Amino acid sequence: DRSDAEISNLGGLAAQMFDQLIFYEGHDRRGRAPGYIVEILKQGALAQGKREGDIDIRLDPEEAWEAGLSLGRPGDLVVIISGRGRQVIATIEKWTKNKIL
């Protein structure tokens, strides 16, 4: 149950740490409207100077994970932060099945 300010701060921290950002919402939005949390994250990132073109918004977690994996190039670090580890691993395994990393 993070406050809007805490969510914005998380977006700002991500902006300072990573070149490209893909924000998504989990299934439990704690009563917030769809898209609200990712918009707060985005605003926090923009407040730290991240360019809007470096921020991607996805409402579906699996779609976001796949988009992040698709952005990665040899030598890149792709970081997926989620409370659904098994689902993330399944998505990575599915995505990499026919790919050479």
Summary of the structure (lengths in Angstrom):
residues: 101
radius of gyration: 13.9
end to end distance: 36.9
largest distance: 41.4
contacts: 251
relative contact order: 0.16
helix: 51%
strand: 8%
